[in-house]
Structures are given as structure tokens and as C-alpha cells.
Amino acid sequence: MKIHNFSAGPCILPPEVLNEAAAAVGEFNGLGLSLIEISHRSKDFVAVMEEARELTKELLHLPDRFDVLFLQGGASLGFYTAAINLLPTEGRAAYVDSGTWSAKAIKEAELLGKIDVVGSSKASNYDRIPTFSAPPKETSFMHYTSNNTIFGTQFASTPDAGVPLVADMSSDIFSRTFDANLFHLFYAGAQKNMGPAGTVMYAFDKEAMSQTGRAIPSYLDLTVHAGKDSMFNTPPVFSVFVTLLTLRWIKANGGVAVMQKRNEAKSSLIYTEIDRNPLFEGHAHVDSRSHMNATFRLLDESKTERFDTMWKSAKISGLKGHRSVGGYRASMYNALPLESVQTLVDVMQALEHEG
Ligand SMILES: Cc1ncc(COP(=O)(O)O)c(C=O)c1O
């Protein structure tokens, strides 16, 4: 049965990737063994890790001075890990507060030093990307969340802060192109455009590391992991493998620029309908709208039951909005076909025509 999966994450993955992953759990590389019952130090798995790191560099056009790691702890540990590797003991960092995940990143970084929140849209329930003021002198980096999964907002382009950037790209990595030269580090939990839950990717400028004057616990020290080729301890082998399959799929489908075009076509279809259909309104300001997560609501809540019945019978799944926004959220990650968005738009129009 074909389900239109609009889940915010974990979320839809390409069917080819799921089939190949399932096969590898049965038997990997003709070894007579499952992918998940071989040593992570075997040549078969080391090749998986190396290809995943290399393909990330290739697809994102990372400069040679960048390294890529696949670790555990999710983006939630990334909040602290990013700060402890880059914030000098006596230094300061600027943070943009554009949603729940940004606020969590700020809370973790504040454990380590002086944080200047240079912009926030909290007062309007994060319905836009805030404007931000220039970071104060001696700021080491500015951190921002490129796409706010819960509120459906996204930085339209890479911000110009006049200082190196650090970003949580959990929900839009590999969905659009950007210039990595502006960054000291970015990180992303895998479970949207990259693969299943269980690993977090860090990409960072090696030359920006080891300058904080801090003692860093081994697992949180990105240079320790880099020195061991992302094999300091047992990596999350299944997640890294499925991530590799997804990266191969992105490459085979034309790369990140092609993903971006497809994603723009999908988001344009849904936002055109939200703006046209008198029964709906969007949550995010037009200039802050996300290409990944479209948040919207019914103007007349008495139609909720009927609309919910209609989209469920159209085999749409995962459309309920996050509790802090309400309404609906259509998450349209790389693997979601345009056809699924068209199905949702058809249901919205059918509701309108019922009168
Ligand atoms: C933008 C963003 N940052 C961070 C997280 C937290 O990620 P994790 O669950 O991998 O810690 C999420 C989770 O959905 C997210 O969407």
C-alpha cells in the first residue's frame, strides 16, 4: 500500500534505500553474515564508513581542510559538542534563537561561556527567522539553526554575520547547496534527509579546532574522532550504512542541486495552495517559509474532523502539527515525491469544494 509519508522525522527514505538496507541486514557483501553482526573494524565496514565520509565531502563540495565524522548522541549532543570544541574559555559566541532547537542549543552553550543571543523570534511563537544584530567584538562564531523543523521556518540563505558560522542543519542538510567556506562547523542528526536515527554527522574545518584552551572529554573532542577516522569507538554501524545508501541515492539522482530544485517545486505547490485556498492559513511568514516543513492550519476549526478523515483516507500519514504550533505540518524531505504533495493539495481542494 502506497503511503504518502509527511512525517517530520524519522521520516520517509527512498524505497531503493530501504530495500538495500533490508537485504544487508540479511546478508552483507556475500559474507554469509549480516551487516550488523560483523566487526566495525572489518574491511567491509571500514569501507562503508570511508565512503560515507567521502561522499559527504563530495556532495557538499567541502574544502580539503574539512573533516567529516559520523558519531552518536544525535544533534542534541551536537549542541554541547559544537560549543565545547569552538568556544574559548574566556571567549564569547553569538546565537540566533529561531525555534525550540535553537533555544536548546543556547542552553547547552551557556554551560560553557558567554553567549550573546543576537536575534530571537520567540515573542511571535517563532513564526519567522529573526533579524539579528552584528555579533559583538571577539565573537568566535555565530550559531544558527538553518531550518526550524517544528515551526516551518528556514533561513532563505546562509546568513552574513561577519564571523565564522556554526549551524545545526539537522532538517535541511543535503536539501540545498551552500558555501561551506563560511563555516567552522555544521552538524545534523541523520533522521531527515540523510538516513535513519542513530547517527549525527559533523563537518568541520580542521584548522579551527583545538584553540579553546579547554580540556575536552575524549568522546566530545572532534579531533580525537578525526584522528581515528570516525572509529574512536564502535560507530552506529546500521545508521551509517543506511546513510551511505541515501548519499549514493542523492548522487545517482543528480546531487544536492537537483534535490534543491525538486524541493522548491514541492514547497511551491503546497504554499501556492495554502495562499489560494480560503480554508487555510500558513504559520510562517512568507519570507521565512521552509522548503522542508510547511506549517499551516484551518481557519475554521470545526472542519478539523472532516479534513483529518479526508487526508487519512487519501493514505496521507504524519501530517499533524507539533503541539507547540498546532494545525498541520507537511514535511517534504528529499525522498518525498511531488506526487505526494499533489495528493495533499487535491485533498485541500476537495475540502474547499465541499463548501
Ligand atoms: C533542527 C533540529 N535540531 C535538533 C534536533 C534534535 O535531534 P536529535 O533527536 O538527533 O538529538 C532535531 C530533531 O528533530 C531538529 O529537527
Ligand as a Chemical Component Dictionary entry (heavy atoms), coordinates in Angstrom:
data_LIG
# 
_chem_comp.id                   LIG 
_chem_comp.type                 NON-POLYMER 
_chem_comp.pdbx_formal_charge   0 
_chem_comp.three_letter_code    LIG 
# 
loop_
_chem_comp_atom.comp_id 
_chem_comp_atom.atom_id 
_chem_comp_atom.alt_atom_id 
_chem_comp_atom.type_symbol 
_chem_comp_atom.charge 
_chem_comp_atom.model_Cartn_x 
_chem_comp_atom.model_Cartn_y 
_chem_comp_atom.model_Cartn_z 
_chem_comp_atom.pdbx_ordinal 
LIG C1 C1 C 0 16.624 21.187 13.738 1  
LIG C2 C2 C 0 16.775 20.084 14.740 2  
LIG N1 N1 N 0 17.799 20.117 15.611 3  
LIG C3 C3 C 0 17.976 19.157 16.521 4  
LIG C4 C4 C 0 17.121 18.086 16.619 5  
LIG C5 C5 C 0 17.379 17.030 17.665 6  
LIG O1 O1 O 0 17.937 15.956 17.035 7  
LIG P1 P1 P 0 18.269 14.585 17.810 8  
LIG O2 O2 O 0 16.957 13.968 18.117 9  
LIG O3 O3 O 0 19.071 13.849 16.782 10 
LIG O4 O4 O 0 19.043 14.915 19.024 11 
LIG C6 C6 C 0 16.042 18.000 15.734 12 
LIG C7 C7 C 0 15.142 16.840 15.838 13 
LIG O5 O5 O 0 14.210 16.660 15.128 14 
LIG C8 C8 C 0 15.868 19.017 14.780 15 
LIG O6 O6 O 0 14.837 18.987 13.920 16 
# 
loop_
_chem_comp_bond.comp_id 
_chem_comp_bond.atom_id_1 
_chem_comp_bond.atom_id_2 
_chem_comp_bond.value_order 
_chem_comp_bond.pdbx_ordinal 
LIG C1 C2 SING 1  
LIG C2 N1 SING 2  
LIG C2 C8 DOUB 3  
LIG N1 C3 DOUB 4  
LIG C3 C4 SING 5  
LIG C4 C5 SING 6  
LIG C4 C6 DOUB 7  
LIG C5 O1 SING 8  
LIG O1 P1 SING 9  
LIG P1 O2 DOUB 10 
LIG P1 O3 SING 11 
LIG P1 O4 SING 12 
LIG C6 C7 SING 13 
LIG C6 C8 SING 14 
LIG C7 O5 DOUB 15 
LIG C8 O6 SING 16 
# 
